[in-house]
Amino acid sequence: MTKEELRLQEAQDRTAHWKRWGPYLAERQWGTVREDYSPYGTAWDSFPHDHARSRAYRWGEDGIAGITDNHGRLCLALALWNGRDPILKERLFGLTGSEGNHGEDVKEYYFYLDSTPTHSYMKYLYKYPQAAFPYDALVDENRRRDRRVPEFELIDTGVFDTDRYFDVVVEYAKAAPDDVLVRITATNRGPEAAELHLLPTLWYRNTWSWDVPEPERPSLRVGEGGGHAVIEGEHATLGARWLYCDGSPELLFTDNDTNARRLYHLPNPQPWVKDSINDYVVGGQKDAVNPERVGTKAAAHYRATLAPGQSVVTRLRLSNSPIPGGPFGREFDVLLGQRLREADEFYATIIPKKLSDDARNVMRQAFGGLLWSKQFYHYDVARWLQGDPTGPATSAERMRSRNHEWRHLYNEDIVSMPDKWEYPWYAAWDLAFHTIPLALVDPDFAKAQLVLFLREWYMHPNGQIPAYEWAFGDVNPPVHAWAALRVYRIERRLRGKGDREFLEKIFHKLLLNFTWWVNRKDAEGKNVFQGGFLGLDNIGVFDRSAPLPTGGHIEQSDGTSWMGMYCLNMLAIALELARHDPAYEDVASKFFEHFVYIAHAVHDLGDEGINLWDDTDGFYYDVLHGNGTAHPMKVRSMVGLIPLFAVETLEPDVIDRLPGFKRRMQWFIDNHPEFREHVETAQKPGVGMRRLLAIVGRAQLPRVLRFMLDEAEFLSPHGVRAVSRYHKDHPYVLRMDDMEHRIDYEPAESTSRLFGGNSNWRGPVWFPVNYLLIESLQKFHHFYRDTLKVEFPTGSETKLDLWQIATELSRRLTRIFLRGPDGRRPVYGGTEKFQRDPHWRDLVLFYEYFHGDNGAGIGAGHQTGWTGIVAKLLQQSGER
């Protein structure tokens, strides 16, 4: 075992708490639902960025390149000032959904360069302009632009022209679980000398302002130091802490309390407030900070003027005990170097050696982004709805507002976030995809995340899994069972043994969730499911989560297919558990039969002769029911490809050992001949009878793939598009009751405000569904082998088997991030700084989705969450 694997083992065994400290600090707490106490749920407006420096947060904290403990009590992050900004740079800036022409949008450049699973070593890069940060210009220009125009980015303002910026690299290394070394290296990339103020800041989350009487406050004060500055902290549950600051910085103290005078024109109970350090440094108010040098927030103020190309190093050390001797002796840099080497040794066991240096770099940064995107997430919905004793009285509107049906929900955990700025809250189906690459580096964390969302303080008593903070009651695709089985198998391959206890625990809770789906989303009891938007946002003709403007309801091809996939995942888990416990044979039979009913319903809706499958076109469509009619909505979209996800092979070596299940399955097939077409069989010499369960049968599969693999339709040079390119010249138009509803192919940002935000499933490439398409092709190949080959691409006359096609799709996706023969990465499109500049070209951002024609990254720029699955693709398929 490598040193990092030993630390992981100690953390899992609870013999050493190596995961107590990590990058668990949010990168945006303002503008979130849980900080919104407005009557009508206007989160973006009720707590804007302008309030963030002055108003104490209720549920969390945010910062730049920061760390905190696993309960978010004590935070350490970087603040900066270039002598020109109107405020300290204490947090990342971006636009809210109502300000951006394509929704929420961070306007900074920062990169997660590295992290081990225990965070024994971490590295982060922030690019800080030397000109005044253009806050107003970014807001005004993006507000001026409409949805047909690209976003106005920070690099477009000219602040990085002639390289007038600082590269600020922050590294963390753990000498022990509670002894964290910090090295900050700032480099002037510009042509002239430039001023830089570095303010590493230590503060306690405000847990004292919300109750009467006020709970005990923690404290920070000046400590004893020899040749260096010391901030000493004391907290009732965290205990004592010491922050050692190399050299002789000026120590500034205040309290993490709201500046009521600035925000509300009310007197402050005491003058030392959250933004006092800002007023001292930027405003020059010498009496702004506490002269007694005590408080709950403190900063070490370093000032330097850097010549062109010059670097300055600042060292810190956060420990739970006094450091005997000097905290910054020779061993400080030796230990940092040692932790980096140990990180290299750890990743050498995970990242294939056959990959190029560039591909290894992409894979390492993908893991780094996933691990940096862990966040302390705290939200008690009942307390939030009721308000705090020290806050204003709760209005009747608020008590009926967002998430009021989720009062049981209490979150106070480390959770994998989609993006800690644009999505600083969990999303259930995003998280399922996070766990796949996470399982390669930390199977125990991946398993714990999946189990967490099924615990009684997350899952609704009715069995629903919470979707995301803006609306826990929305419905995400049911991929939890799929992820659990994948994580189980990944761990079994890595460690030689699967965690049956984990699989069994999660299976029982998923039975509740499956029942919720059957009872709530099969409105007519016909095994055809709805579910609403199902994470696909504005892919549809209209918002499927809202009452339809046409009336009636939609029989969803994707909703039904997700449930078919769910059945097969649960069947596979039950069969795995039945290997050692025959009791699971009965429930396996239940999921087998339920799947067959669903597969049959897709092709004969409730025995009414209505199909989600269109035999003329050879594709699957949603069916709109209204005014006593059924109308297929012939949109060639991901909705029609999702039926491919429902596929599983039953192997004879499994089935023959389960005689009860085998007998019931055969009885069902023999006595229901109308369902036989959904169970395909093949005799494998010397092995026995293999059975394929799939919604898309042998006759339909090549026809669906004809569309999917056509470069004039779904197939992009960089994966599979969410909507066929066919609709660029042939938009789908639905006219009903004098209303026109329309779908066009839009390869980049959407011009539709149907679902709001920067969501767009009308043409771009999305990694999660592409990953499932690849896996589905592999499963089909597992059954058909070389007996099924199709053209790739369609019309090329080159025929490949499905495994070869899956591999080629995988490589099209990974090529988004890799430098091509021309030295350019498709992910960065025409942004020349990222393509050519040596200080930018090896930095990788993992966007939310990708341009359907050229692969450029779009949407959330740090959505390493599900796009981080590129690491798994590189691991399993390579790059060539």
PATORMI-341702 format. One record per residue (C-alpha): residue in three letters; x, y, z. Coordinates in steps of 0.1 Angstrom, whole numbers, padded with zeros to 4 digits, always signed. Layout:
ALAXYZ...
END
This chain:
MET+0000+0000+0000THR+0011+0035-0007LYS+0014+0061+0021GLU-0019+0077+0009GLU-0037+0043+0009LEU-0025+0037+0045ARG-0039+0071+0055LEU-0072+0062+0038GLN-0072+0029+0058GLU-0065+0047+0091ALA-0093+0072+0083GLN-0118+0044+0076ASP-0108+0026+0107ARG-0110+0058+0127THR-0075+0053+0141ALA-0065+0087+0126HIS-0088+0114+0114TRP-0070+0123+0082LYS-0102+0137+0067ARG-0111+0161+0095TRP-0096+0190+0075GLY-0102+0194+0038PRO-0114+0218+0011TYR-0148+0218+0026LEU-0153+0255+0024ALA-0179+0267-0001GLU-0169+0290-0029ARG-0203+0308-0028GLN-0226+0309+0001TRP-0244+0341-0009GLY-0273+0338-0033THR-0282+0303-0021VAL-0316+0291-0010ARG-0305+0283+0026GLU-0293+0319+0031ASP-0326+0333+0017TYR-0351+0345+0043SER-0373+0365+0020PRO-0410+0359+0020TYR-0412+0348-0017GLY-0379+0328-0022THR-0359+0354-0042ALA-0325+0339-0032TRP-0304+0358-0057ASP-0318+0392-0047SER-0322+0387-0009PHE-0285+0380-0003PRO-0264+0395-0032HIS-0226+0395-0035ASP-0226+0431-0023HIS-0239+0419+0011ALA-0215+0390+0014ARG-0185+0409+0029SER-0207+0425+0055ARG-0234+0400+0065ALA-0228+0369+0086TYR-0239+0337+0070ARG-0264+0315+0088TRP-0255+0280+0074GLY-0220+0280+0060GLU-0190+0301+0049ASP-0172+0308+0017GLY-0137+0317+0006ILE-0109+0314-0019ALA-0087+0283-0019GLY-0100+0276+0016ILE-0102+0248+0041THR-0123+0240+0071ASP-0130+0212+0094ASN-0156+0186+0088HIS-0182+0205+0107GLY-0174+0239+0092ARG-0164+0255+0125LEU-0130+0271+0118CYS-0121+0283+0083LEU-0089+0293+0067ALA-0088+0310+0033LEU-0070+0335+0012ALA-0079+0372+0008LEU-0060+0395-0016TRP-0058+0432-0026ASN-0039+0447-0055GLY-0041+0483-0043ARG-0068+0491-0069ASP-0098+0469-0061PRO-0128+0487-0044ILE-0130+0458-0019LEU-0108+0430-0006LYS-0109+0399-0028GLU-0122+0376-0001ARG-0145+0355-0023LEU-0151+0347-0060PHE-0174+0370-0079GLY-0200+0360-0105LEU-0234+0368-0118THR-0267+0355-0104GLY-0293+0339-0127SER-0311+0372-0132GLU-0279+0391-0140GLY-0263+0367-0165ASN-0275+0364-0200HIS-0271+0326-0196GLY-0278+0323-0159GLU-0254+0320-0130ASP-0219+0324-0140VAL-0186+0328-0120LYS-0163+0355-0134GLU-0129+0344-0121TYR-0101+0320-0132TYR-0092+0294-0106PHE-0080+0259-0110TYR-0080+0227-0088LEU-0045+0214-0097ASP-0042+0185-0073SER-0056+0167-0042THR-0052+0133-0025PRO-0084+0117-0011THR-0074+0125+0025HIS-0063+0160+0014SER-0028+0152+0027TYR-0017+0173-0003MET-0037+0199-0022LYS-0028+0225-0048TYR-0049+0254-0061LEU-0042+0282-0085TYR-0059+0316-0086LYS-0052+0342-0113TYR-0056+0377-0098PRO-0057+0407-0121GLN-0035+0437-0113ALA-0061+0462-0126ALA-0092+0470-0106PHE-0115+0441-0108PRO-0142+0450-0133TYR-0173+0442-0112ASP-0196+0468-0127ALA-0185+0461-0163LEU-0192+0424-0160VAL-0227+0430-0146ASP-0235+0458-0171GLU-0223+0441-0202ASN-0239+0407-0195ARG-0271+0424-0186ARG-0270+0443-0219ARG-0265+0410-0239ASP-0294+0387-0247ARG-0295+0349-0248ARG-0284+0349-0284VAL-0250+0364-0276PRO-0221+0346-0257GLU-0214+0355-0221PHE-0190+0384-0215GLU-0161+0368-0196LEU-0134+0383-0173ILE-0108+0376-0200ASP-0129+0397-0225THR-0125+0428-0203GLY-0088+0431-0211VAL-0076+0427-0175PHE-0052+0399-0185ASP-0038+0417-0215THR+0000+0420-0214ASP-0001+0394-0186ARG-0008+0420-0159TYR-0019+0395-0133PHE-0006+0375-0104ASP-0005+0337-0103VAL-0013+0328-0067VAL-0006+0291-0059VAL-0019+0277-0026GLU-0006+0243-0014TYR-0016+0224+0017ALA+0002+0194+0032LYS-0007+0176+0064ALA+0021+0167+0088ALA-0005+0150+0109PRO-0043+0149+0109ASP-0045+0182+0128ASP-0013+0198+0116VAL-0017+0215+0083LEU+0012+0232+0064VAL+0003+0260+0040ARG+0025+0275+0013ILE+0013+0304-0008THR+0035+0313-0039ALA+0025+0346-0056THR+0042+0354-0090ASN+0040+0386-0110ARG+0034+0376-0146GLY+0033+0413-0158PRO+0059+0435-0174GLU+0061+0460-0145ALA+0065+0459-0107ALA+0031+0455-0090GLU+0018+0458-0055LEU+0002+0428-0038HIS-0014+0424-0003LEU-0018+0388+0009LEU-0042+0383+0038PRO-0045+0347+0049THR-0077+0348+0070LEU-0088+0326+0099TRP-0123+0328+0112TYR-0151+0309+0130ARG-0184+0303+0114ASN-0210+0324+0131THR-0230+0300+0153TRP-0238+0325+0180SER-0261+0351+0165TRP-0292+0331+0161ASP-0304+0321+0196VAL-0314+0338+0228PRO-0295+0338+0250GLU-0264+0340+0228PRO-0243+0308+0229GLU-0207+0309+0239ARG-0185+0326+0213PRO-0152+0310+0202SER-0122+0334+0203LEU-0091+0343+0183ARG-0063+0363+0199VAL-0026+0371+0195GLY-0005+0342+0206GLU+0031+0339+0217GLY+0056+0335+0189GLY+0093+0335+0184GLY+0103+0352+0152HIS+0068+0347+0137ALA+0033+0358+0143VAL+0007+0335+0160ILE-0031+0336+0161GLU-0044+0314+0189GLY-0080+0301+0188GLU-0103+0284+0213HIS-0136+0267+0204ALA-0160+0248+0227THR-0160+0216+0205LEU-0130+0220+0183GLY-0107+0229+0211ALA-0075+0250+0208ARG-0058+0258+0175TRP-0027+0278+0166LEU-0021+0295+0132TYR+0016+0302+0128CYS+0024+0329+0102ASP+0060+0331+0089GLY+0078+0364+0092SER+0062+0395+0108PRO+0029+0402+0092GLU+0005+0427+0108LEU-0023+0408+0126LEU-0058+0422+0122PHE-0087+0412+0143THR-0125+0417+0141ASP-0157+0397+0146ASN-0176+0376+0121ASP-0208+0396+0128THR-0231+0415+0105ASN-0224+0451+0098ALA-0260+0463+0104ARG-0250+0499+0099ARG-0238+0494+0064LEU-0266+0471+0053TYR-0297+0483+0073HIS-0287+0517+0087LEU-0290+0503+0122PRO-0264+0507+0150ASN-0239+0479+0155PRO-0238+0464+0190GLN-0200+0467+0188PRO-0178+0482+0161TRP-0158+0452+0151VAL-0178+0435+0123LYS-0173+0412+0094ASP-0160+0437+0069SER-0138+0457+0093ILE-0106+0442+0079ASN-0117+0453+0044ASP-0123+0489+0058TYR-0088+0489+0074VAL-0069+0477+0043VAL-0089+0492+0015GLY-0105+0521+0032GLY-0075+0531+0053GLN-0096+0533+0084LYS-0070+0526+0111ASP-0096+0523+0139ALA-0117+0498+0120VAL-0101+0467+0136ASN-0100+0457+0172PRO-0070+0473+0190GLU-0072+0446+0217ARG-0064+0421+0189VAL-0091+0396+0198GLY-0122+0385+0179THR-0137+0357+0158LYS-0120+0367+0125ALA-0084+0375+0120ALA-0060+0380+0091ALA-0022+0381+0087HIS-0015+0411+0065TYR+0015+0406+0042ARG+0026+0434+0018ALA+0050+0432-0011THR+0059+0449-0044LEU+0069+0422-0069ALA+0092+0429-0098PRO+0083+0413-0132GLY+0086+0376-0129GLN+0093+0377-0092SER+0077+0353-0068VAL+0071+0357-0031VAL+0064+0327-0008THR+0043+0330+0024ARG+0042+0301+0048LEU+0015+0292+0074ARG+0009+0263+0098LEU-0025+0255+0114SER-0021+0230+0143ASN-0040+0217+0173SER-0009+0220+0195PRO+0020+0243+0200ILE+0048+0235+0176PRO+0080+0228+0196GLY+0110+0246+0182GLY+0103+0265+0149PRO+0072+0258+0129PHE+0090+0268+0097GLY+0123+0250+0099ARG+0138+0230+0070GLU+0114+0202+0076PHE+0085+0224+0065ASP+0095+0224+0028VAL+0108+0188+0031LEU+0074+0176+0043LEU+0056+0195+0015GLY+0078+0178-0010GLN+0073+0144+0006ARG+0035+0148+0005LEU+0037+0157-0032ARG+0058+0126-0039GLU+0034+0105-0020ALA+0005+0119-0041ASP+0025+0110-0072GLU+0030+0075-0059PHE-0007+0071-0052TYR-0018+0083-0086ALA+0007+0061-0103THR-0014+0032-0091ILE-0045+0047-0106ILE-0036+0066-0138PRO-0025+0041-0166LYS+0011+0044-0175LYS+0003+0040-0212LEU-0014+0075-0212SER+0005+0105-0226ASP+0018+0131-0202ASP-0011+0154-0214ALA-0037+0127-0207ARG-0022+0120-0173ASN-0024+0157-0165VAL-0060+0159-0175MET-0069+0128-0154ARG-0050+0141-0124GLN-0068+0175-0126ALA-0101+0157-0130PHE-0095+0139-0097GLY-0082+0171-0082GLY-0114+0189-0091LEU-0136+0161-0078LEU-0118+0161-0044TRP-0116+0199-0041SER-0154+0200-0047LYS-0163+0184-0014GLN-0182+0209+0007PHE-0195+0212+0042TYR-0232+0215+0036HIS-0256+0225+0064TYR-0293+0230+0060ASP-0320+0223+0086VAL-0352+0230+0066ALA-0376+0231+0096ARG-0354+0256+0114TRP-0349+0276+0082LEU-0386+0279+0076GLN-0395+0288+0112GLY-0366+0314+0114ASP-0344+0321+0143PRO-0353+0336+0176THR-0332+0366+0169GLY-0345+0371+0134PRO-0377+0386+0121ALA-0410+0368+0125THR-0418+0343+0098SER-0445+0353+0073ALA-0473+0330+0063GLU-0460+0331+0027ARG-0426+0319+0039MET-0441+0289+0057ARG-0456+0278+0024SER-0426+0286+0004ARG-0399+0265-0013ASN-0392+0231+0003HIS-0419+0234+0030GLU-0428+0198+0024TRP-0393+0187+0034ARG-0393+0197+0070HIS-0377+0164+0081LEU-0345+0172+0060TYR-0315+0180+0081ASN-0281+0181+0064GLU-0248+0187+0081ASP-0223+0167+0062ILE-0194+0167+0038VAL-0210+0163+0004SER-0197+0161-0032MET-0209+0192-0050PRO-0214+0196-0087ASP-0196+0230-0087LYS-0188+0249-0055TRP-0196+0282-0070GLU-0224+0278-0096TYR-0239+0247-0079PRO-0229+0250-0042TRP-0256+0225-0033TYR-0259+0189-0040ALA-0280+0174-0069ALA-0290+0138-0064TRP-0283+0125-0099ASP-0252+0145-0104LEU-0238+0129-0072ALA-0244+0094-0086PHE-0220+0102-0115HIS-0194+0118-0091THR-0191+0085-0072ILE-0179+0065-0103PRO-0145+0083-0106LEU-0144+0089-0068ALA-0146+0051-0063LEU-0113+0048-0082VAL-0095+0068-0055ASP-0116+0065-0024PRO-0143+0038-0026ASP-0153+0043+0011PHE-0161+0080+0004ALA-0181+0071-0027LYS-0201+0045-0009ALA-0207+0068+0021GLN-0221+0095-0003LEU-0246+0071-0018VAL-0257+0058+0015LEU-0261+0093+0029PHE-0288+0103+0005LEU-0309+0073+0015ARG-0307+0081+0052GLU-0339+0091+0070TRP-0328+0127+0074TYR-0323+0130+0037MET-0348+0107+0020HIS-0385+0118+0024PRO-0407+0096+0045ASN-0426+0087+0013GLY-0394+0074-0003GLN-0384+0103-0026ILE-0347+0112-0027PRO-0341+0150-0024ALA-0333+0165-0058TYR-0315+0198-0051GLU-0317+0228-0029TRP-0339+0250-0052ALA-0366+0223-0052PHE-0361+0191-0032GLY-0394+0178-0046ASP-0383+0179-0082VAL-0375+0145-0098ASN-0341+0135-0109PRO-0335+0103-0129PRO-0333+0073-0107VAL-0296+0064-0111HIS-0288+0057-0075ALA-0290+0019-0079TRP-0269+0020-0110ALA-0242+0040-0092ALA-0243+0017-0062LEU-0237-0014-0083ARG-0210+0003-0103VAL-0192+0015-0071TYR-0195-0020-0057ARG-0179-0036-0088ILE-0152-0010-0090GLU-0142-0016-0054ARG-0144-0054-0059ARG-0119-0051-0088LEU-0096-0028-0068ARG-0096-0046-0035GLY-0105-0081-0046LYS-0137-0081-0025GLY-0171-0064-0028ASP-0188-0047+0001ARG-0219-0068+0004GLU-0231-0050+0035PHE-0230-0017+0016LEU-0249-0032-0013GLU-0275-0048+0010LYS-0280-0016+0030ILE-0286+0005-0001PHE-0308-0021-0017HIS-0333-0020+0011LYS-0336+0018+0011LEU-0339+0018-0027LEU-0369-0005-0024LEU-0387+0025-0007ASN-0376+0048-0035PHE-0387+0024-0062THR-0421+0021-0046TRP-0424+0059-0045TRP-0417+0060-0082VAL-0443+0033-0090ASN-0470+0050-0068ARG-0463+0086-0078LYS-0451+0086-0114ASP-0471+0060-0131ALA-0503+0080-0131GLU-0526+0055-0148GLY-0510+0023-0136LYS-0499+0013-0171ASN-0461+0009-0164VAL-0455+0041-0184PHE-0439+0069-0163GLN-0438+0106-0163GLY-0415+0124-0138GLY-0413+0158-0153PHE-0381+0174-0164LEU-0359+0145-0150GLY-0328+0166-0150LEU-0330+0172-0188ASP-0341+0208-0182ASN-0353+0224-0214ILE-0350+0195-0237GLY-0387+0193-0242VAL-0413+0212-0262PHE-0425+0227-0230ASP-0416+0224-0193ARG-0426+0189-0183SER-0425+0197-0146ALA-0453+0223-0149PRO-0489+0219-0159LEU-0489+0216-0197PRO-0502+0246-0216THR-0521+0222-0238GLY-0536+0203-0209GLY-0534+0166-0205HIS-0501+0148-0197ILE-0470+0133-0214GLU-0461+0096-0215GLN-0424+0100-0213SER-0400+0079-0233ASP-0372+0089-0209GLY-0392+0085-0177THR-0403+0051-0187SER-0368+0040-0198TRP-0352+0053-0166MET-0376+0031-0147GLY-0367+0002-0170MET-0331+0008-0162TYR-0339+0011-0125CYS-0356-0023-0126LEU-0326-0040-0142ASN-0302-0023-0118MET-0323-0036-0088LEU-0325-0070-0105ALA-0287-0071-0108ILE-0282-0061-0072ALA-0308-0087-0060LEU-0291-0115-0080GLU-0257-0105-0066LEU-0271-0106-0030ALA-0289-0139-0038ARG-0255-0156-0043HIS-0252-0158-0005ASP-0288-0153+0006PRO-0316-0171-0013ALA-0342-0148+0002TYR-0332-0123-0025GLU-0344-0146-0053ASP-0380-0137-0047VAL-0374-0099-0050ALA-0352-0106-0081SER-0383-0122-0096LYS-0403-0092-0089PHE-0379-0068-0107PHE-0376-0092-0136GLU-0414-0092-0141HIS-0417-0055-0136PHE-0391-0048-0162VAL-0408-0070-0188TYR-0441-0052-0181ILE-0424-0018-0186ALA-0406-0029-0218HIS-0439-0042-0232ALA-0457-0010-0223VAL-0432+0011-0242HIS-0442-0007-0273ASP-0479-0012-0266LEU-0491+0015-0242GLY-0515-0002-0218ASP-0525-0026-0246GLU-0540+0004-0264GLY-0519+0001-0295ILE-0501+0033-0287ASN-0463+0031-0289LEU-0435+0053-0276TRP-0416+0035-0304ASP-0423+0048-0339ASP-0418+0020-0363THR-0419+0042-0393ASP-0391+0065-0381GLY-0373+0038-0361PHE-0370+0060-0330TYR-0386+0066-0296TYR-0408+0097-0288ASP-0428+0112-0260VAL-0465+0109-0264LEU-0488+0139-0255HIS-0522+0130-0243GLY-0548+0156-0244ASN-0585+0161-0255GLY-0589+0123-0258THR-0560+0120-0283ALA-0525+0107-0282HIS-0499+0127-0302PRO-0463+0115-0306MET-0440+0145-0303LYS-0414+0137-0330VAL-0384+0154-0315ARG-0351+0136-0321SER-0335+0141-0287MET-0318+0123-0259VAL-0353+0113-0248GLY-0354+0088-0277LEU-0319+0074-0269ILE-0324+0068-0231PRO-0343+0035-0239LEU-0308+0022-0247PHE-0299+0025-0210ALA-0323-0003-0200VAL-0302-0034-0209GLU-0288-0063-0188THR-0276-0098-0196LEU-0285-0127-0173GLU-0256-0151-0173PRO-0261-0189-0169ASP-0235-0192-0142VAL-0256-0168-0120ILE-0291-0180-0129ASP-0283-0218-0127ARG-0273-0213-0091LEU-0306-0197-0083PRO-0332-0224-0090GLY-0361-0206-0075PHE-0356-0175-0096LYS-0349-0195-0127ARG-0381-0216-0123ARG-0403-0185-0118MET-0387-0166-0147GLN-0393-0196-0171TRP-0429-0199-0159PHE-0435-0163-0166ILE-0420-0165-0201ASP-0440-0197-0209ASN-0473-0183-0197HIS-0470-0148-0211PRO-0460-0153-0248GLU-0468-0116-0255PHE-0437-0107-0234ARG-0412-0131-0250GLU-0399-0105-0274HIS-0384-0086-0245VAL-0363-0116-0233GLU-0338-0126-0260THR-0319-0159-0256ALA-0286-0173-0270GLN-0269-0206-0263LYS-0233-0201-0254PRO-0213-0234-0261GLY-0200-0250-0230VAL-0217-0224-0208GLY-0254-0225-0212MET-0284-0202-0220ARG-0277-0165-0218ARG-0307-0141-0216LEU-0308-0104-0227LEU-0333-0081-0211ALA-0336-0048-0230ILE-0362-0022-0240VAL-0345-0018-0273GLY-0347-0052-0290ARG-0325-0068-0317ALA-0347-0055-0345GLN-0349-0019-0332LEU-0313-0015-0320PRO-0296-0009-0354ARG-0324+0016-0363VAL-0319+0037-0332LEU-0281+0036-0337ARG-0285+0047-0373PHE-0297+0081-0359MET-0273+0082-0330LEU-0242+0074-0351ASP-0251+0098-0379GLU-0228+0129-0379ALA-0257+0149-0395GLU-0279+0139-0366PHE-0266+0130-0331LEU-0230+0121-0336SER-0206+0150-0329PRO-0168+0149-0332HIS-0169+0152-0294GLY-0197+0128-0284VAL-0234+0124-0287ARG-0255+0155-0289ALA-0286+0160-0267VAL-0307+0170-0297SER-0302+0159-0333ARG-0286+0184-0357TYR-0314+0175-0380HIS-0335+0201-0362LYS-0312+0229-0372ASP-0329+0230-0406HIS-0360+0211-0396PRO-0372+0226-0363TYR-0400+0207-0346VAL-0431+0228-0342LEU-0462+0218-0323ARG-0493+0239-0329MET-0521+0234-0305ASP-0550+0258-0296ASP-0534+0287-0315MET-0501+0282-0296GLU-0468+0273-0312HIS-0442+0253-0293ARG-0408+0248-0309ILE-0376+0228-0307ASP-0345+0239-0326TYR-0310+0225-0326GLU-0289+0248-0304PRO-0253+0235-0301ALA-0242+0260-0274GLU-0261+0282-0249SER-0299+0280-0252THR-0319+0309-0264SER-0350+0295-0246ARG-0359+0306-0211LEU-0381+0276-0208PHE-0363+0262-0177GLY-0341+0292-0169GLY-0305+0294-0158ASN-0278+0282-0181SER-0294+0249-0186ASN-0294+0237-0222TRP-0302+0202-0235ARG-0311+0214-0270GLY-0279+0203-0287PRO-0247+0203-0266VAL-0228+0172-0255TRP-0235+0162-0219PHE-0211+0137-0202PRO-0235+0118-0179VAL-0258+0105-0206ASN-0229+0100-0229TYR-0213+0078-0203LEU-0244+0057-0199LEU-0247+0054-0237ILE-0211+0040-0238GLU-0219+0016-0210SER-0251+0005-0227LEU-0232-0003-0260GLN-0207-0023-0240LYS-0236-0043-0224PHE-0252-0050-0258HIS-0219-0061-0272HIS-0214-0084-0242PHE-0245-0103-0254TYR-0243-0100-0292ARG-0205-0100-0296ASP-0195-0100-0333THR-0230-0110-0345LEU-0240-0073-0345LYS-0221-0047-0363VAL-0233-0013-0376GLU-0220+0015-0396PHE-0198+0040-0378PRO-0204+0067-0387THR-0237+0061-0404GLY-0233+0061-0441SER-0195+0055-0440GLU-0198+0018-0450THR-0173+0010-0422LYS-0189-0014-0398LEU-0178-0019-0362ASP-0190-0040-0334LEU-0206-0022-0304TRP-0176-0024-0282GLN-0155-0007-0308ILE-0181+0020-0312ALA-0183+0025-0274THR-0145+0029-0273GLU-0146+0054-0302LEU-0174+0074-0284SER-0153+0074-0253ARG-0123+0088-0271ARG-0144+0115-0288LEU-0153+0127-0254THR-0118+0126-0239ARG-0104+0144-0269ILE-0124+0175-0258PHE-0097+0180-0231LEU-0066+0167-0248ARG-0043+0188-0270GLY-0048+0178-0306PRO-0021+0176-0333ASP-0024+0214-0337GLY-0017+0218-0300ARG-0052+0231-0292ARG-0077+0217-0267PRO-0113+0218-0281VAL-0126+0226-0246TYR-0112+0261-0249GLY-0125+0269-0284GLY-0112+0302-0296THR-0099+0315-0263GLU-0063+0320-0274LYS-0049+0326-0239PHE-0058+0290-0229GLN-0045+0276-0262ARG-0011+0292-0265ASP+0000+0309-0233PRO+0025+0286-0214HIS+0010+0298-0181TRP-0025+0288-0192ARG-0023+0260-0217ASP-0019+0231-0193LEU-0047+0242-0170VAL-0080+0223-0175LEU-0115+0233-0167PHE-0143+0207-0167TYR-0174+0224-0179GLU-0210+0215-0174TYR-0216+0207-0211PHE-0199+0211-0245HIS-0206+0227-0278GLY-0224+0202-0300ASP-0202+0210-0331ASN-0168+0221-0318GLY-0165+0207-0283ALA-0160+0241-0265GLY-0168+0241-0228ILE-0201+0258-0219GLY-0221+0264-0187ALA-0206+0260-0152GLY-0168+0261-0156HIS-0159+0239-0126GLN-0185+0212-0130THR-0159+0186-0123GLY-0187+0167-0106TRP-0202+0147-0135THR-0177+0158-0161GLY-0150+0144-0139ILE-0161+0110-0152VAL-0137+0118-0180ALA-0111+0103-0156LYS-0130+0069-0158LEU-0131+0071-0195LEU-0094+0077-0198GLN-0088+0049-0173GLN-0108+0023-0192SER-0105+0033-0229GLY-0072+0053-0231GLU-0067+0080-0256ARG-0058+0063-0289
END
